[in-house]
Amino acid sequence: MAVNWADRISAFSRSPSRFLSGTTAEAFLAELLRELRDDRASYSVKVLLLSPLCEHPTVLCPSHSVGEETALELMSVFAQCPPKSVQFRCHLLLALTSVLVCTSCVSGRSRASQDFLDLLLQIAQDNSDLHGDGALRSVRATACDCLRELEACSPGLLSQRLELLSGLRQREASRLHQAYAGLHSLVLRNAVYQLTQESGAGAEHLKALLGGNTSVSWEADSGPTNNKDSAILSSLIQGPMGTVPTLQTGPDCKELRSVLSSLLEESYLLTPLCQAALLHRLTEVVAMVPGVPPAVFRAQLLRLLGTSEVCLLHATLLMKCAFTDSLFSVEDEAFILKRLVVLSQHPLLTTPEKLFYMDCILHFPENRPISCGDGDETLPVLLTARLASALVPTVFNDSATMLARLNLLSLVYLEEGEEGEEGRGLAYLYEHLTSLLHIVENGGSREIVVTFFRAAFLFLLYFCHVERFSNNLTEKLCKLYLRHTYLAPHLINLADQTQEKLTESNWAVGLLKALQGVITEAPLAQLTLQDLSWHLKMLARVAEEGDIAQPTTLSFLSSVITPSSSLCVSGNWRLGNSLLGVCRRLLVHPSLDSLLIPLADILQHLNCRYGDTDIQDHARLYYTLLTTLSREKLAGVLAQGLTKGGGQVKKRTLSCIIAEGEGLTSLLTIHQTEKAIFRLIEAHPEPREETQCDEERNLNQTETEGGPGEAKAALEAYRAQFDDPSFASEISLNYRLAHIEPVNLHFDQLFSIRLHFNLTDDHYEELSDISVPCLFRERSSPKVRLRLKPRRPYPTTLHASAIFTTQDGISWLTVLPDINVAFQQAFMSPPAPPAWGRGGRLSLFEGLWDEISSEGGETDPADSATSLFCCQLKEAALIALVEKHFLPYLISDLSKEEEFKVLFFLPPQSHVLLKIRSEEDAVHFNIATDNWQLLPHVSSYLLTITSSQEDTHS
């Protein structure tokens, strides 16, 4: 029976542990090796068989001995493989390298490793393919890659072969010259590093090493280095040359200089990435051998200083970091810095490239640096305000570029001291910050909001001491908050981060105090529930500051819960919890003695009047703590469970002082589930049989064909309803609430479920919470209807969470899987009067189509657009597609028309019109819409449904 190796290898790659549960690694490896030796198997199958050894060598070869035996078997297969099986030979070499390296056979100096190394060197020297098939050269290229991998994993392995590798590089005239050059430079760098680690090594040892031997000396002192040496080799250049190990050779290094000159002269033949790697390694070599002057690189500088390649410029900067004024003059340094400034703003470069160049400016390796900070961002002396002025941030920059420029310019103007404060530089940065603030104030996107607050933090980080700017920023932030209270989390985070970074500054406390003032002085009559929720979060943060007086906060809370307010009657749990959050922080405030009576009155009022039992219980608990414990004990109980920005009272601490013990604490605490307990599953409406009344109505609609008559009149009558203030369109989505497997008996019966939804964008209005009485695993799933009010009918994702109670009375919070709202879920039939019938809707369709196509009427021509989508569909497949996806929105008669007309209404006031017709070459979907931004979503939707229809009928 033939073995399906493709399925077996695929199963192993997906999950080796699961695959090996039905067999053993030893047995599977034996099968692979047996099949590789079988002459009847094709080479394409044998290439597939090698993939487990390449991807999971340690799974199949768990020990050194198994790895060596496997390698010997593979080399035997390689010896029997005909030369023309190029692809298989290449994969064999790669598999051998993976097995020997991963099973530590190379570092263990095994015989199999020595044989394989001899084989690779033999292949590398075989240039018989120069005048033959170019495909055979792939084996040499693979052998060279394997040698480089072995040297990288075991540095010094090829140190005795430097002369051989140099000769191979110089003789190679094909594209493999680049691979040989990279291998030669890597081995040279590792060999020199090894000499630096040997005591007493000098010029004679270096000369002998460059001369080389004819065999690999496994027992020599210059054998492979350990893993620690390999890690050090990856980053030799760390700054000043005192950190680099050196080899004292004296001035007699002409052999090494000759090798370096030869490599550098040929470097221009390599690709930019290979050039950069070569230069990096040779820089390390020269840095480790003081006897070789850095001037050996002088001939390459002219080309490198004018390069437009990122990797080559980076190699140049590494060279400058290593050699400073030994290689680079003051003029060179000034030129590089100016070039970095130019490249940081070049319009043809990508954003990551420009950000890299700005980062190079901040970490510029100066010839004679003033600062010696490790990794700190410092400006080079030559970067003046005039030179840096080309990098001033603007509101047209992308967020990352804008913040990087702001950071750079802030450092520039900070260095100027008082002169910078009075000059235009700092004033411009503040004007830029206020411009961003105005964009946020006028409804900027989430990205702009985040960018503004990051920019504000950067500005304060450098210029918080400039009071005329920092105080003015505080005022503007307070005004911004009153207009957009949803920015409260950003303001709280700004205060927290500023307070953490600027420990000696009181700006964060001043901001919080100012926000407290504008919140408590705002007229309550204009306060919405959403604004109140954000105000309470902000006041909770203000209450954490012991230096801010809290009487105005208590007055505000008293005003909010007065009998004239409907807040207590509504019993909004989230709002009540926010009220308690402020009170909880006031309980540990240093000035609690002066707040005692008004705070107790507020808690007592919540206990007696608030319309939610959970809030009443918490208020009663806090009132009891406040009136029975001393200030010190109260602070000890509550302060441990509070952190800035929120927190819960610790369960074990409360249980020590409450008479009812830990049981009451658990009942008063909302616990977080580790995983989601239930989820919302989309519920499709059940098909409804057509009744006799439906038949009569359809008959009447057919008889009143024509509706209002002309298309223009129909369009005017249709649009008139949008002017009605009571007109409101929303999308209704039906879901079912269902448990998630695996079964957890503790959550089989759930009660008082409160679903809460958060938006991930601003395409839709905020959603109200939804209450579900209960969810039992053994009963049918309850239905949940989401009512979405679109601002823009685009696809979106909703974050969902829920608070519920289990049978034992414990409250839980769980996070539900995200809800994806697809574009087609916004489709609705146009809200036309029912009496119109098909004729009226057809007139409406024609009126909208003519208006969009002619760019006239009430539709804004700038928003209208037409398009064409084509696909290959047979007639039966097209009819099936229309019946499945378009039937509720079909304007024309499905059985009579050669052209199908479809009209979608997308709230709040957008339309998409389709004319579908079969042509000779394809099916044409002519699209018209009064909102051109919908076209990408329409095209994506059509592509999805037509592709699935093609698969169904293929």
Helices and strands as residue ranges (DSSP letters): H 5-14, H 16-20, H 25-37, H 43-55, H 57-60, H 64-80, H 86-102, H 111-125, G 134-136, H 137-153, G 159-161, H 162-171, H 177-196, H 203-211, H 227-233, G 241-243, H 254-266, G 267-269, H 272-288, G 294-297, H 298-305, H 310-323, G 324-326, H 330-343, H 351-362, H 385-388, G 389-391, H 399-415, H 418-422, H 424-441, H 446-463, H 467-483, G 485-487, H 488-501, H 507-521, G 524-526, H 529-542, H 551-560, H 567-570, H 573-586, H 592-609, H 613-628, H 631-639, H 651-655, H 662-667, E 670-672, E 678-682, H 692-703, H 711-720, G 721-723, E 731-739, G 745-747, E 749-759, E 770-776, E 783-788, E 796-806, E 811-821, G 823-826, G 834-836, H 837-854, E 865-871, H 875-881, I 882-886, G 887-889, E 899-906, E 910-918, E 923-929, G 932-934, H 935-953
